[in-house]
Amino acid sequence: MMTINDNKLIFEQKKKQFIERIDLIAKESFNNEQKETAKQIIESANENNIDAVYQLVTQRVKTGFVFDAAPEVNHNCVALISENESLSITSTEAVHNEHSLIIGENYDTLKNLLCTYINPSTGEGMIDIIYIDPPYNTESAKKDGNDYKEEVEAAKFVYRDKYTRDGWLNMMNERLKLAKKILSNRGVIYISIDDGEQGYLKVLCDEIFGEKNFIANLIWKCRSSLYYTEPLISIQTEYILAYAKDKSKFSLKTFDKDNIDGDEKALEGFFFNRVKKLYDDEDYSNNDNDPRGPYKTSGKVRNDGRPIYTVTSPTGVQHTAAWVYSPEVFQQLIDDNQIYWGVDGSAQPRKKSYFKDYIGKVSSNLLYDEFVITKNGDKTKKEKIFEVGTTESGTKELKDIVGENKFPYPKPVELIKYLISLYPVNDCTVLDFFAGSGTTGQSVMELNEEDGGKRKFILTTNNENNIANDVTLERLFRVIHGKGSKGEHISWKYSNTVPSLINNSVRVFDVEYHELQLYDFEKANKLIPIAEIQFKKLNPNYKIKDRFDIYNELAALNPYKKV
Ligand SMILES: C[S@@+](CC[C@H](N)C(=O)[O-])C[C@H]1O[C@@H](n2cnc3c(N)ncnc32)[C@H](O)[C@@H]1O
């Protein structure tokens, strides 16, 4: 039985705790004077209002959004993944890459991933790349829920895309917080979005992942031609927000700069054409055999208005001008052979810019299909040298595979492949928890095929209008087996030599909901071994924990409460 004294003690402890927490708030949010005022207000609170008072004084600390009440969880239930062997896609190859598809509400599936993809000894998440393409909450959708434009009217499988802004942000907030926990310290998250919510999502992500971990707002040209239905300006782009879990530990794929000398063989994959174009477009040369490799030169070493002085070329010719650099810096550049004096060593000085210093920056934030036009006599040839696809090409790809226009606005495979290929390691885990038609799965398998990688995907998507069964699963089956699940012929071929991606398998999970009242240890004890088996299927490296831990984890699997 609690006594009055106990209550008093709890109140005093709580007050002390709240006051300590005020001290921990960052200076940018609360200056010292504000902290003192907040503490005085908390000191004057009573047993009945202390929680409300604390909430009130700390609310202004939030720099971003203040949401309505977060969606509630159902405390009398746990949501547990359960393998559906009859749906799983097998491989005939003894050695193959094993992937997963979890069909269900992603808030609940993310909680299962939290149980399985956190390293128990370090607490670190084990997912390397997350790509998501959530419902965009489009204006048109707001009108009636599923008001897709003409081009997708034929689409049979539409999904819910109608939220109030606050509701949408709430939905994203809850899921992104879970996503952050399962990302590895070197991990990255990419989020597709359009103009409707981009600004709001950016602020939300700054708050969750931290502004310091923002990598870029990638601008993807999703439409190749102008769109005349737009009232004022034709919108041809969407965005992909990229955040690192911890930017200080994050790196992107680059080249071995020291080995680049314009030799094409040193380059690989997606980057090959990019770097080649950079090299071809600019006037790189290496007339004096500079060991740092090819360079272009710029005459921008003069700048009127600066002090005038004289520099002397290696052949003794004097050049007097107002130079950009101070005499000391100029001399250092000369001593370091970074100044080019023309073929005979006496021309106006020009500063060298080395090719090797650019190649690390080939990953631009502008993503669009790039072409080069080559001329051979009278004939011109347009050649695609960098491909990320468009909404139109993504739609065609899916139609080629599943036969009909079954899903609105799938992303093009090349776009997702590019994002994944930026990651420096090709033996990694890729998660997409708004997987839709399964583009991310196909992208992972194609990339592995191309570079021998061992990437593994985990897709999760709900089954609204049977999307998961009829589109996601069927697509994955078809690209793996090169034919439909009922033997249908498909026009898609991964390549002439590789007609299917048979060295892949996909374990399929559903989400099952189990009643579990608090302190019902008997029921929990029955569920524990079931959970352990399923977690191990989802992550073969999952370590079975001691009983107490797993009970806690079960309790953490309370599902999203539908309203
Ligand atoms: C924009 S689509 C993703 C399209 C995908 N990138 C592709 O290329 O096919 C979003 C998908 O997320 C699913 N979805 C929306 N809310 C979800 C939720 N709470 N849990 C699981 N899936 C959800 C929708 O059914 C839809 O299939």
The ligand as a Gaussian input file, in Angstrom:
#p B3LYP/6-31G(d) Opt

LIG

0 1
 C        4.670000       5.621000     -52.562000
 S        4.431000       3.935000     -52.371000
 C        6.045000       3.303000     -52.548000
 C        6.388000       2.962000     -53.950000
 C        7.694000       2.232000     -54.121000
 N        8.821000       3.075000     -53.888000
 C        7.800000       1.630000     -55.504000
 O        8.719000       1.973000     -56.243000
 O        6.927000       0.821000     -55.851000
 C        4.108000       3.754000     -50.663000
 C        3.717000       2.351000     -50.260000
 O        3.719000       2.268000     -48.847000
 C        2.577000       1.550000     -48.412000
 N        2.242000       2.054000     -47.073000
 C        1.666000       3.229000     -46.742000
 N        1.517000       3.343000     -45.416000
 C        2.034000       2.196000     -44.882000
 C        2.164000       1.707000     -43.544000
 N        1.776000       2.411000     -42.517000
 N        2.718000       0.494000     -43.371000
 C        3.137000      -0.243000     -44.426000
 N        3.053000       0.169000     -45.704000
 C        2.493000       1.375000     -45.932000
 C        1.495000       1.849000     -49.419000
 O        0.540000       0.829000     -49.467000
 C        2.309000       1.933000     -50.706000
 O        2.374000       0.694000     -51.297000

